[in-house]
């Protein structure tokens, strides 16, 4: 398996670095080589359609990244890989386990919720560290007043989009796992400001995913709590347009959040059926996410009577 060979090769470099101890130039060269390999290897994970295989690889990769960050705590490639890696693992694996526990009405729901939140939080901390590397200190950005955060966001350029996107993904995950907490409600205007700036900087990033994050943000809450279903619909449509309808996460999340929020059962079923009926060969460079969308769509359809009055 390609990912297995990559993992063995990376592990070998990691062992070599540990043997080098605190060596200077050689150690830095090894870290640089390994970080480039890991960045290139991200595409291998994204093309993997076997969800269990991909989950195992992601978990191992995350620990290797953290090992490397112990030696190079400010390395930009490693920090981005850590942020994206924890975002992906928390959503694809931990949230999947949470969804299954909710479907079974299991007593493990609280445990899975806490674990998912903590994984998102780890990714968030790496993302804020990465944003701080080339800009002012972002580590306390989540606690800034909204106007102060907007001023800081205006300092970012399009080069910061990958770091900003995956940081936003993790922050949104943390908020979603603490949906009813008071500090979550007070953080929502700041989070929205971040997403709006992300769309301004590059709406096309990762198949239009900045619009997808904003759509989920608007659709996941009732209007009395800041939800904006009409705005959510527009952003789902724009994400679909930018992705040319190829990324199946978009109709999946539109069903999960928008259709449930407006209680449109027909739209919910049609969106999920579209995901399930899509070709397995659609967007092969994102086979992992599309396979995940199909798995989640099937699970959501089983819950249709629980989600609609």
N, C-alpha and C positions, 0 to 999 in steps of 0.2 A: 504494500500500500504506500502511496506517495507520502501521505502524512506521517506514516510510521518511519520511513527512511529519513524524512526531515527531522522528526523528533529524536532519532538515534544520533544523527549528525550534530544537532544542537546540543544534546546532552553531552556528547564528546567534547565539544568546545567548552561547555560549562565546567566539566571536570578539569580540562586543561587550565582554565582560568583559576580555579581553586588551587591547583598545584602551583601556579605562578605566584600565589599569595598577593603581596602588595607590590609586585613588580610594576614598573611604570609604563614605558612605551609599549612593550609587548602585550601587557594586559589591556591597555587601551585599544590596541589593534585588534585583539581577540574580541573584545566587547563590541567594537564597531562592526567586525565581520559577522558576529552572531546576530546583532540587532538588524542588520541588513537582510540576513537569511530569514529571520522571523517575520519581518515586514513582507518579504516576498512570499513566505509560507502562508500568509493570511489568505491568499487567493486559493490555496489548496483546500483550506477548511471551508471556504465559501462554496466551492464546487462539489463538496461531499454530500451526496443525497441520503446517505445512511445516518439517521439522526443519532443513534446510539454510538456509532463509531466517531462521529464528529464531536459529541459531548465528551467522550473520553479524551480525545485529542485536545480539546479546548481546556479541560481541567489541567492536564499535564503541562500544556503550554503556559498557562497562567502562572504556575509555580516556577517554571523556568524564568519567566519574565521577572518575577519578584526576586529570584536569586540574583539575576543580573543587576536589578535596581539597587540591591544592597551595595554593589561595587560601583555603580554609576547612577546615583540617585537623581541626577538632573538630565539624564540622557533623553533627548526629545523623542527619538523613535521608540524607545522602550516605554516611555510614559504614555505615548499615544497607543501603543499596543496594549498596555495595561488597562487604559481607560476603555478602549473598544472591546477588549477581551472580557472584562468584568461586565460591561453592558450586555454583550452577547450571551455570556454564560448565564447571567441573572435572568434575562428574558427567555432564552431558549430552554434552559434546563430548570432553574429554580422556579420560575413562574409556571412552567409546565407541571412540575410536581405539585405546586400550589393549586393549579386548576383541577388536577386529578383529585386532590384531597377535598376540594370544594364540591366536586361532582359526586364523590362518595359520601359527603356529609361527615367526613372523618374528623376525629378529635385532633388531628395533626395540623389543622388549618393555621392555628396561631403560630406554631413552630415554623411552618413553611413560610408564613408571612414575614416573620422576624428574620429568618435566614435570607430570604430574597432581598429584604430591605438592607441588610448588612452588606450583601454583595454589591448592591447598587451604590451603597455609601463608600465602599472601598474604591470602586471605579471613579466616583465623584471626587474623592481626595486626590487621586492620581491626575484627573483632568484639571483640577484647580492648580495643582503643582505645575502641570505643563503650561497652562495659560500664564502662570506667574513667571515662567522662564524668560519670556521675551517682552513682557508687559509689567505693569505694576502688580503688586502682590494681590492675587486673586483668592487666596485661601480663606478669607473672610467675606467673600463676595456675597454669599447667600444671606448674610446678616445685614447687608447695606440697605439703606432706604432706597426706594424705587428710583428716585431721581439720581441718586449717587451711582446706582448700578447702570442707569442709562448713560451717564457721562463716561463711565468706564468702558461700556460697550462701544461707544463711539470711537474709542481709541484703537479698536481692533480693525484689522484689514482682512481681505479675503484669504490671506495665508493662514489665518487663525481658524478658518472654518472647520477643518477636521477635528481639531481640539475642542472647539466650541460645540460642535454637534454632539460628539460622544459624551462630553461633560453634561450637556443638556439632557441627553438620553438618560444618563445615570441620575441626575437630579430629579427628572420627571418620575423615574422609577421609585426613588426614595419617597417623593410626595404621594405617589399612588399607593404605596404600602402603608402610609400614615394618613389616609384620606380624611378621616374625621378629626384629626388633631388640630388644635387651635393654631399652632405654629405653621401647619400646612396651609390653612386658610389665609393667614397673613403673608405667606410666601408667594401665593399665586400671582399677584401683580408683578413681582420681580421676575418670576419664571416666565410669564408672558412677555415681558420686555426683552428677555434674553432670546426667546423664540422669534420675536418680531425682527430683532437685529440679525439673527441667523438667516432668515428669509431675505432680508435686504442684502446681505453680503453674498449669498449664493443660493438661490432657491433650487438650483439643479443638483446640488450635492447628493450623492447616493440615491439616484433615481427620484429626486424630488422629496426626499425624506424630511427636510425642514418643514415643508407644508404638512407632511403626515404627522409630525410631532405637534404642530399647532392645531391640526384638526382633532387629534385625540384630546388635547388639552381643552378645547372648547366643547367637545362632545361628552366628556367623561363626567360632567357635573350638571346638575339641574340649573336652570336659569337663575333661580333665587340664590344660588351659591356661586354665581359667576359664569355658568355655562352659556354658550352661544351656539345653539344647534345650527342656525342658518349660516353662520360663519364657518362652522365645522364642515358643512356640506361643500362650501366653496373650496375649502382647502383640500378636502378629499378629492374633489374633482380635478384640482390643479395638480395634485400629486399623481393621480391616475394619468393625466395628460403628459406630464414630464417623464413618467416611467413607461409610457406607451402601453399601459395596461399589463406590463410583463411581471411586475413585482406583486405577488399574491398576498403579501402582508397588507396591502392597501385595502382591498375589498374585505379581507378578514377583519381588520380593525374598524372599518366602516360599519360592518355588521355588529361587532362586539360593543362598540361605543355609541355610534350615531343612531343606528336602527333601534337599539335597546332604549336609548334616552328618549327618542320620540315615540317609542312603542309602535313601530311599524314592522309588524311581524312578516309581512310579505317581502319587504325590502331585506330584512334579516335573512330569510330563507334563500331568496334569490342570490344575494351576495355570496353566501356560503356555498351554495350549489355551484356558482361560477368558479369558486376556488377549487372545489372537489373535482369538477369536470375538466379543469385545465390540463393540458398535456404535461406529462412528466418531464418532457424535454424543454419546456418553456424556460427561458433565461438560464441556460446551464451554468453561467458564471455565478449565479445565486441559487444553485440547486438546494443548498442547505436551508435557506430561508423559505423557499417555496415549498419544500417538503414539510417544514415545520408548520407553515400556514395550512397545508392540507390536514395535518394531524390535529391542529387546533380547531379547524372548521368542523371536522367530524365530531369533536367533543362538544363544541358549542351547539351543534344541531341536536344533540341528545338532550340538551338542557332547555330547548325552546319553550316547553310548557312552564318551566320555572321562571323564565325571564320575561314572559309576557302574560299580562293579566287576561 
